[in-house]
Amino acid sequence: MFFGFQNPSIELKFLSTSRPQKRRRLHAQISKAIALLSSLPPTPIPLALLYVQQNDAFNNSQAHDISLNDAVWLPHRRSKTLSYTIGLSCPIPRPITLLISSKLSRRRVLMALPVVDTDYLKEIDKARRDLRALIASKNCAPIMLRLAWHDAGTYDVHTKTGGPNGSIRTEEEYSHGSNNGLKIAIDFCEEVKSKYPKITYADLYQLSGVVAVEITGGPTIDFVPGRKDSMISPKEGRLPAAKKGVSHLRDIFYRMGLSGKDIVALSGGHTLGRAHPERSGFDGPWTKNPLKFDNSYFVELLQGESEGLLKLPTDKALLDDPEFRGYVELYAKDEDAFFRDYAVSHKKLSELGFTPSSSSGSKVIAKDSTVLAQSAVGVVVAAAVVILSYFYEVRKRMK
């Protein structure tokens, strides 16, 4: 049975009878989880119908963890569970799964990780080829590299939040001042994503950065797939500010878990592209050939002011710090050293908060799915999301 809603607020309806205390607890926990969806784009706004299952362990559980994942199948044991049906009005761009698991269980279920099997790896290879063609035809290597950096550069090593998780595709995040113009790159990537839907946005954005460097003459960067997507955007202000100095650079990059060498090596990526006044307030390229990845950024930096070339305050700051300057001088005279260090630093940036499994993710999912199916402890909630209608009021509220 289906219930519609007349107002845009989140609403849960229990069609099966249960004790009021249990319903209140489940209602509160699900509401907290749905609150995380506030960062989603304003369209589309579907009505979702969730089919919730519980086992007897729920009766003895006092608290529950909730995680939101993209379209993950959970095993059902319908004959052994008490089912609830919950009507939910919420904004989602595509099917999701809502999982509630008991804190009484000591096993952690990693349901949001992509299954990196043979098919997934084949799609990665095909996407890499398509990205090469796209970047070459549109001369968009600089903005694709910037997209990869900005999605990854929000990572906080202390809170384990942000990082290369694809959240930059949300309107909330790509609307940050530091991300001005990146919607162009997001749309470019969407052309590839539509052909290879298995690939997560997180993997796709980092792959685009790797390809952007390689296709413009830069080093080959090791790429390991398996990043999970997120729709939770970090607060604005985690990326470097162009007008700041040495202490700011250290604060930002150390917060990510990166080093002084990483700061300088990654700054060398400015060899690609140019600044645009409508995006950053600055104008001009850093090098004479902004579509070639080489060590000219460091050469130009040591030469001082050059007509027509840009040097941001954060660029000049690399010469003010003895440690930073040492790397600048090394990279200016030894391009091979720069390429080696850049490849290492770029890989570190692209994997912040991500630990590739020895099996590329497939065994982890298989193991945890088995645990989920067989465990007698915990609560499993499988949410089958059905797009039914759109709510203009919700869209207007989220804009």
NORGI-V433394 format. One record per residue. N is the residue number from 1. OMEGA is omega in whole degrees, 0 to 359 (NA if undefined). Layout:
# NORGI-V433394
((N	OMEGA) (N	OMEGA))
This chain:
# NORGI-V433394
((1	186) (2	177) (3	174) (4	182) (5	181) (6	180) (7	186) (8	183) (9	178) (10	183) (11	178) (12	178) (13	179) (14	181) (15	177) (16	179) (17	176) (18	181) (19	182) (20	181) (21	180) (22	181) (23	180) (24	181) (25	180) (26	178) (27	181) (28	182) (29	179) (30	179) (31	178) (32	181) (33	182) (34	178) (35	179) (36	182) (37	183) (38	182) (39	184) (40	177) (41	184) (42	180) (43	352) (44	180) (45	182) (46	170) (47	183) (48	176) (49	184) (50	175) (51	188) (52	177) (53	178) (54	173) (55	186) (56	182) (57	181) (58	183) (59	183) (60	184) (61	182) (62	182) (63	185) (64	173) (65	178) (66	174) (67	179) (68	183) (69	180) (70	169) (71	179) (72	179) (73	176) (74	180) (75	179) (76	171) (77	191) (78	185) (79	184) (80	183) (81	174) (82	187) (83	170) (84	170) (85	183) (86	173) (87	185) (88	175) (89	182) (90	179) (91	175) (92	182) (93	181) (94	183) (95	176) (96	173) (97	175) (98	182) (99	173) (100	180) (101	184) (102	174) (103	178) (104	178) (105	180) (106	180) (107	179) (108	182) (109	182) (110	187) (111	186) (112	181) (113	176) (114	176) (115	183) (116	179) (117	182) (118	180) (119	180) (120	181) (121	176) (122	178) (123	176) (124	180) (125	179) (126	179) (127	178) (128	179) (129	180) (130	178) (131	177) (132	181) (133	181) (134	182) (135	179) (136	183) (137	184) (138	183) (139	187) (140	181) (141	182) (142	184) (143	176) (144	176) (145	179) (146	178) (147	180) (148	180) (149	187) (150	175) (151	183) (152	190) (153	178) (154	186) (155	175) (156	185) (157	182) (158	181) (159	181) (160	179) (161	181) (162	178) (163	184) (164	184) (165	177) (166	184) (167	181) (168	178) (169	178) (170	182) (171	180) (172	185) (173	181) (174	175) (175	175) (176	181) (177	181) (178	181) (179	179) (180	178) (181	185) (182	175) (183	177) (184	180) (185	178) (186	179) (187	175) (188	181) (189	180) (190	177) (191	179) (192	181) (193	181) (194	179) (195	184) (196	187) (197	180) (198	184) (199	178) (200	175) (201	181) (202	177) (203	184) (204	181) (205	179) (206	176) (207	179) (208	177) (209	178) (210	181) (211	180) (212	179) (213	184) (214	186) (215	179) (216	175) (217	181) (218	182) (219	173) (220	184) (221	180) (222	181) (223	177) (224	180) (225	176) (226	180) (227	178) (228	179) (229	175) (230	174) (231	181) (232	183) (233	175) (234	177) (235	180) (236	176) (237	182) (238	182) (239	181) (240	176) (241	189) (242	185) (243	184) (244	185) (245	187) (246	184) (247	178) (248	179) (249	180) (250	180) (251	183) (252	185) (253	176) (254	176) (255	177) (256	186) (257	180) (258	187) (259	176) (260	177) (261	178) (262	180) (263	184) (264	181) (265	180) (266	176) (267	178) (268	175) (269	176) (270	171) (271	176) (272	169) (273	181) (274	176) (275	180) (276	184) (277	181) (278	181) (279	186) (280	185) (281	178) (282	183) (283	174) (284	177) (285	177) (286	184) (287	183) (288	177) (289	186) (290	177) (291	177) (292	179) (293	178) (294	182) (295	185) (296	176) (297	182) (298	177) (299	180) (300	181) (301	180) (302	180) (303	180) (304	183) (305	177) (306	183) (307	177) (308	180) (309	186) (310	170) (311	180) (312	174) (313	179) (314	175) (315	181) (316	180) (317	179) (318	179) (319	183) (320	182) (321	183) (322	180) (323	181) (324	183) (325	178) (326	178) (327	178) (328	181) (329	178) (330	184) (331	180) (332	183) (333	184) (334	182) (335	179) (336	178) (337	178) (338	181) (339	180) (340	182) (341	180) (342	181) (343	179) (344	182) (345	179) (346	178) (347	178) (348	180) (349	184) (350	182) (351	179) (352	181) (353	183) (354	179) (355	180) (356	178) (357	180) (358	181) (359	180) (360	172) (361	188) (362	182) (363	179) (364	180) (365	181) (366	181) (367	184) (368	177) (369	177) (370	178) (371	182) (372	183) (373	188) (374	186) (375	177) (376	182) (377	175) (378	180) (379	178) (380	177) (381	178) (382	183) (383	176) (384	189) (385	182) (386	179) (387	186) (388	183) (389	181) (390	181) (391	180) (392	181) (393	180) (394	179) (395	181) (396	180) (397	184) (398	181) (399	NA))
